[in-house]
Amino acid sequence: MQSIVADTTPLNYLVLIQAADILPSLYRKAFIPPAVRAELAHANTPAIVRAWISQPPQWLEVVSLKQPIDSALAHLDAGEREAISLASELQAILLLMDERDGVTIARQRGLKVIGTLRLMSSDYITVTAEVASSSLVVPAIPNQALTPVEEFSRGHKKVQIPREASNSAHSSPIKMFTFNPGLGG
């Protein structure tokens, strides 16, 4: 199953900036463990986030863990522990997490991890990526060609996405183009 798992902090930020719908645009479905849901519903969480998680969108699914949590994760908070465990269980293609200790441990376990800022950055995939008739729509960064730095996979298609803008001094607007992964190299 190709899936992403999200921790609390990225979802919290995405809801607060009204950008949570970027997730289904990029990945179709996101999974969270019960501890992440509980943290998003906690009384100290902003009201807009609590309201959002009380009626979660269809693309967000709460999935209980099948295995006990590894005791080596005990120093992390409950959401991080369960998110790392769930990502491992589901063999998620990506774990969305911001906390440094959790990110370090997840990467040591072989999980691919990105944070909220990376997800939202224009050099990763700006606001939308859609698969339509076997084409992936990604932002064109001015004066930069796609480079084989970071692989973004959708189903069985693999597309190279640039990691860093080669000329960040230019402030020209981002233009969209369509890259068909079935054509060429």
C-alpha positions, 0 to 999 in steps of 0.5 A: 500500500502506497501511503503517507503517515503524518505526525501532529505538528505538520497537520496542525500547521497545515490546518492553521494556514488552511493548506491541509488539502495539499496532502490529498493533492499530492498523495491522495490519502494520509494516515495518522495513528490514534495518538496524533488524532488525540493530540490534534483534539487536545484542549490546548490545540487551536480551536480551528484544528480541533474542529477540523479533526472532529470532522476529518476529511475523507482523505485522512484515515486514523489507523490503529497500530497492530504491533506494540511500540518499540521501547526505544521510542519511549523518549518521544511524545506519543504522536511521534512514537505512533507515527513512526511505528505506523509508517513502518507498519504500513511501509509508508512512502513518506513520513511527515514530521517536524520534530528533530529527534523523531525525524532522526530516529525515523531516518535511522529506521529507513523511513523517508521523512520530510517536514512541513516547510519542505512540503510547502517549499517551491523547490519540492512541490509548491502547491499542487501536483496532480496526476492526470492522464499519466502526466504529473503537473509540477512547478517550473522554477525559473532558470532551472531544469529538473535534476535527478536529485530527489525521486518523487513516486506516484504509483509506478511512475517516477519523476525527478524533482529538484531539491534546491533552486539553482538561482534563488535570486530571481523573483519571477513567478512560478510557472507550471508545466507538465512532465510526462514520465512516460516520455524520454529518459 
